[in-house]
Amino acid sequence: QVQLMESGGGLVQAGESLRLSCVASVSRFSIDTMGWYRQAAGKQRELVAIIHVSGNTRYADSLEGRVTISRSRAMDTVYLRMNNLKPEDTAVYYCYAKLSGYGTVYWGQGTQVTVSS
């Protein structure tokens, strides 16, 4: 079992920046990919950014340039830096982790990000 603990969400004004963190308790498991998805009210969950253990990254097209994902060397912590936040970035942001081997996916409980105009 892998537990993901997110932090860093909150209320910010448009144009400000925020950094989200997610720590994974991995014990005897190893993580292949970590990242972030988000879900706004009334909408489907969507990709924000993911990072592979190799360091390769993937970003949502609509967000590239405003967000940066990074990870710890041990691949047990992932960070999401978001700049120039907009009201449409308001959502619950979920941490995501996929294990090596069977590819089991885990989700965090989510952290709310609210951007006021």
Steps between C-alpha positions, in 0.01 A plus 500: 500500500624847411372813671531841340496813713443830319567847632530855377151577380308808605348827393705731281435798278525492126857545383654347810697177524458184702699185562335170575682209658415134521685249713458130436544233760648229285671261741577192290344628178663709231330773306522530124306821447364776721301802415198720537150504366227747579123505507296815489141506619275334248787390277697184441837438657776613266875468475713784627849348487678172558864405541662165438779352709725572199424869538284523190200724546162551339285809538149591405522712187288772654731534798845458350708804573324580824566180693813306585511153647799364686578209727734391772789276404343218698183539290288519813411867483364700211457875474287716278587863457220708348558857387267774385200322641161571346148459639450209258778316683267466796460129566583214730849384413570129542837336536550189288749218524548193284708216628762318303424145400123450501434869449258537788374857528442689822335836563530751778194647668544831321586853597282796413645787299279806469602798288309821551478765232 
